[in-house]
Amino acid sequence: MKNNLNSIFLNEKLLEFIWTNRLLPSNLTTTQNEKVEILNYGIINQNSGPDIYAAKIRIGKILWVGNVEFHVKSSHWTLHGHTNDPNYNNVILHIVFIDDTPLKDRLGNPIPTITIPTNHPLIELSNTFFNQVAKSKKCPAKITEMSQINRTILKERLATERLQHKTEEIKKLLTKTNGDWNNMFFRLLARAFGFGKNSFQMETLAQSVTLSIIEKNRDSLYSAIAIMLGQAGLIHNNIEMVREYSFYKQKYNLSQPENIKWENKLRPKNRPEIRIAQFTALICKKRNIFSHILEITEADEMLHFFTTKLTDKEPRPINIATLTKQSALLLAINAAIPTMFVYGQMRNMPQYQEKAIELLQKLPQETNSIVKKQQENGLIIKNAWDSQAAIQLSNNYCKPLKCIECQIFRQQAVKIIK
């Protein structure tokens, strides 16, 4: 296979994988032709600083104990600012694919460097995978060749990663709302009601109207929806609703968000006007909606909370379409359950964290093309916890072609190369 120095697989993660799995070429020597013998591979550093610490390596006749650093090119040492960083003073070995710049330590001595040839079997295997994925859109790594225990571990890890990602997003939103859980959930739920296509727009809309304004008008759903649609710029030619919105806009001194561009190339039930009305009706359904979410204990109860028919008994009734079970499932997965988990984590109440995970494991799986493709690849999906794992695998490993960081590829690669 023709070597490609610009391959996306030439990265530090690849070097780390080669190192930790003992896949280095035999008869190692530095660029200064000194023999290298690795006696202890050290420990991966998960924090800032050198990639490996506490390694024991004999270089020439001298035994060294210290750190190891990986770079695609030796010049990246300088590019990344390591020259004057005291954290890198104890680096005893530099491992690169391309040695394009001689390096010296703070005392002027050459930094021992070894190069990994770009025809290394792992790089060739990576490129083979890349070419197959590019042509067929199907990963050649076979999940079915993993043991049952490893498949279970894989799903647990992926689902946990996805929940952790949502946790970080919720914490950021909580900071923006000054620790107000109800206002934070108001915005998060609005984002979820965008269902991907209008998520940013819905969150921007919710940011322009406080939860308290909607709750003050919860007894008049018509007025609450008029406020939201008016802020969204989606009232159109409804003269009565325009009049209603104008009254509340002046009353609450509201400012319309600028430049919200709604995605309208959607099925009728997904149009922003429909979703805004459904969202507003749900908020008006119960005061302090998040506190009611925390009380939910069963999966069916969670879906029922979102799918209960929304009605308006005032003189100006609005016909609001009931959410489908699939829509309710997505709202639970992307808003309600992650917030329950974070609440338990931040309040030191593990019962909410446990309940959140249990609900995901009891709720049905999501139905979409990503989940279907991962099932075709051999991933067994039985519930929402599993389908979240499938989405994490696709979005964070398959699509960005981070094969070297994927456990499926890693296990198969080690078997093939060794």
N, C-alpha and C positions, 0 to 999 in steps of 0.2 A: 504494500500500500504506500502511496506517495505521502511523505510527511508534510504536514501543514503547520508551520510555526504560528500561524494566526488562529489555529483551532481554538474554539471556545473551551475545549477540554484542557488546555494548558493553563492551569490555575493552581493556586496554592492549596486548595482542597485536594487536588489530585496528588500533589507532593505529600501532603499529610497522609493520604490513604496509602500511598506507596510505602511511606515510612512506618506507619503503625501496623501494617500487615506484612512487614518484612519482605517487601517485593523489590528491594534494591538490587541492582546488578551485582554480580559476584566480582571479586577482586577490585574492590573500591580503591580509588586513589584520588587525591586532591588535584586541583589544577596545577599545583606545584610538584606533582608526581610523588607525593608522600602517601604511603599505604595507610588505609583507614580500616580500623577494626571496631565494630560497634559491640560493646559489652553489655550495655543497658540502654534501651530505647527511651528511657525517661517517661515523663507524664505529659499528656496534652494540656496546654494552658488554655482554659476557657475564658480568661480575662485578658486585659491589655498586657502587652509585653511580648517577649519571644514566644514562638509557637510551641516549643517543647522545652521543659525544664528538667533538671536533675538527670541528664543523660550522662553515660560513662562511655567515653570513646578514646581509643588509642590511635593517635595520629603520628606516624613515624615511630619513634621510640618513646614518645611521651604519652602518659595516660592523663586524660583530661576529664574533669567532671564539671558540667555546666549546661548551657542552653543551646538549642538548635533553632535556626530561623529558616523559613521557606520563602522563596520568591520565584516568580517566573523568570525574571532577569536579575542579574546581580546588581544592575544599576538601580533597581527598585529600592535597594537598601537606602540609598541617598534620597530617592524620590519620596520615600515614606518617612523621612526625617529621623532615621535611626543613628546617623553619624554622631549627633550631639545629645542623644538620649541615653542617660546613664542606665536605663533598664536593659540596654543591649550591650553593656560593657562585658558581660559574662557569656557572650555567645562564643561557643567553641567550634561550631561548624555551620556553614552556610550552604544550603542545598538549593540548586537552581536548575532550570532547563537550559537557560542560555547565559553563558558567562561573557557579558559584553563590556564589563568594567572591572579592572582589578580593584580590590577593596583593602583598606588598611584600618587597623583599630586605632584607638586614641594615642597609642604609643608609637604608631608608625609601622607596626608589624602587619604582614599580610593576614587577612582573615581566611582561615582554611575553608576552601570551597570545593564542593563536588558537583558535577553536572549529571543530570539524568538524561540519557539520550532520548531524542524525540521519536525514536522507533521502539520505545519501550512497549512491551506487549499490552500494557494497560491502556496506553494512548491509542494503539491500533484498535483495541476492542472498543474503546469509547467512540472512536470515529465510525466504526462499523455500526454501532447502535445509533449514532446520530444520523447516518445515511439512511438506515432503515426507517427511523421515525419520520425523517423528512419526506420519504417516498410514500410510505404506507400509512403514516399517522398512527401506527400501532407499535407499542413498545415490544422489542424482542425479548426483554427480560421476563421470565415466566414465573409468575407468583405461585403457580401450581407446583413448582419444583421446590418451593420452600416448605419446611416442615410445618405441621399444624400449629405448634407452639410459636414458631417464628412468625407465622401469619397473624396470629393473635396479638403478639407483641407489636408487630408492624402497625396494625389497626389502632391499638391503644396509643402508640406513640403519635401517629398522625392526628387522631382525633384530639388528643391532649394539646398538640401543637396548635391546632385550629382554635381550640377554646382559649388557649393562652393568648393568641393573637387578638381575639375578640376582647379578652380581659384588658389588654393594654389599650385598646381603642376606647373602651368604656371608661377607663381611668383618666384618659386624656379629656374625654367629654365631661367627666365629673369635675375635673379641675376648671374647665371653662365655665361650668355652672356654679362655681364656688361651693362645691360639695353638696348641692341641693339634689338629692336623689330623685325627687319627683320631676323636677325640671329636666334633669339629665335624661330620665326615661322618656319624657315627652319628646325630646329631640331624637333619641335613639329609635323610638317607635316610629316616628315620622320618617326617619331614614329607611327603616325596614319596609314601610308602606310604599316606598319608591320602587321596591322590587328590582333593584339593579339599574334599570333604565332611567329612573327619576329620583334616585336615592339622594344625591347631592342637592337637587332642587327642593325635595321635601324637607331635608334638614335645614336648608337655608330659610324656607318658609316658616318652619317651627321656631327658628331663632328670632324671627321678626315679630312673633306674637308670644307673649308669655303664657304659661299654663294657667296662671291665675285669671287671665282675661277670658279664656275659654270656659273655665270652671264657673266664673261669675255668670255666664250666660248659658249654663248647661240645661236650664229649664226651658230654654228656647233654642232648640236645635237649629231652626231656620236662621236665627241671628248668628249663632256660632259658625255655621257653615258659610254664611254671607261674609263674615269677617275673614275666614280662611281663604275662600275663593277670591275675595277682593284683594287680599294681600298677594295672592298668587297671580293676579291679573287675568283671572279666568271667568269672570262673571259674564262677559260678552254683552248681549243685548237684553238681559233680564232687568227691566227698568225698576221693578219693585225691589229686587235684590241689590241693585246699584244704590238705590236710595237708602236701604238698610245698612249697607256697608259704609256709605258716606257718613251716616250718623255716628257709627261706632269708631270710625277712623278719626273723626274729630274729637269724640269723647275720650278716647284713649291715646290721642296724639300719636297715631301709628304712622310709620314710614314704610312704604312699600320697598321690598328688596329690589335692587337694581339688576337688570340684565339676567333675570332667571329665564333660561331658554328650556322650555318643557319639551320632552320627547313625546311626539304625538303619533308616531307611526307604530301604533300598538293596536291590539285587539280592543274592541269597544269596552270590555269589562276592565281593561287595564289603563284606560285613559286617565290622565291626572285628575280631572274633575271628579271622576268616580272614586278614585283612591283618597282624595282629600275629604270628600264627604264621608266615606267609610271611617277614615281616621278620626275625623272630628266627632262623629257619632259615638265611636268607641271611647274617646276621651270623656264625652259627656255622660256616658253610661254610668260611671261610678266616680265619685270624688276620690282623689289620691289613688289613681289606678294602680300604681306600683305596689301599694300595700296589699291590694287584693291579689296581685300576682304572687306575692310571697306566701299567701295562704294556700295556694294550690298545691295539692299533693299527688294527684293522679294525672296520667297522660290524657285520658279522655276528658277530664275536667279542664285541662289546659286548652284543648282544641275547642271544647264547648264554650269556653270564655270568649273566644274570638269569633265563633260561628253563630252565636245567638242572634236571632233576627233583631235588627235595629229598627226601631219605630219612633215616630214623632207624633205625640197626641195633641199638639197645639193646633190652632185654627189654620195654620199654613203648613200642612204636612208635606214632607219630602219623601219620595220613594227612594230608599237606599238599598242597593243590592247587597244581599247577605254574602259574606266572605265564603269562598269554597274551603274545603278541608285542607287542600294543598296550600292555599294562601295562609290559612291559620297556622299550618305547620311551619311555614317559613317565618312567620312573625314570632312564633314560639322559639324557634331555633336561633334566629338572628337578633332577637331583642329580649324577650322575657327570660329565657333560661340563662343566657350569659350574664344578665344583670343580677339574677338571683345568685349565681355563682360568685360574682365579684362582691356582692353585698356580704355574703357569708365570709369571704376571704378578708375583706377590709374591717368587718365588725368582729372578727374572731369568733364566728358562729359556723363551725364546720358542718352543722346539720343542713344548712342551705346549700353548701357546696356539694354535699353528698346527694341531696335531693335533686339538684340540677343535673348531675351526671346520670342519676337513676331515671329521670324523666326522658333524657335523650336516649337512653337504652330501651325505654318502653315505647317511645313514639315511633310511628312507622317511618320508613326511609323516604327520603326525598325522591322525586321523579323528575329527572332531567337527563340531558345527553351526556353529561360528565359521569354521572353515576352509572348509566347504562354502559358506557365505554369501559369503565373500570371493572364492571361485572364481566364484560366480555374478555377482559384481560385476565380474569381468574380471581378477582377479589370478591369474597363472599360478603354480601351486604344484607343484613337482616333488620336493621333499625336505623334511626336517625344518627346515632353515635357512629355507626359504620359508614353511613353516607357522608357524614362530615369528614371522616377519614379519607374517603374517596375524593372529595373535593379538594382537601389539603394536598393529597398526592398529585392530583392533576394540576392545580394552580401553582403550587410551590416547587414542584420537582419536574413534572413532565413538560408543561408548557415552556418554562424558561430553560429547559434542557439541562437541569442540574442533576444529571444521571449519577455523577460521582458522589453526590450527597444522598442518593436514594438507597435505602437498605436492600431493595430487591436487586438492583444492579450490583451493589457491593458484594453481596453473598455469592451471586453468580460469577462475578469477576474473579474472586478469590479461588473459586473451584476451577475455573477454566485455566487461570494462569499458573496455579500451583500444581 
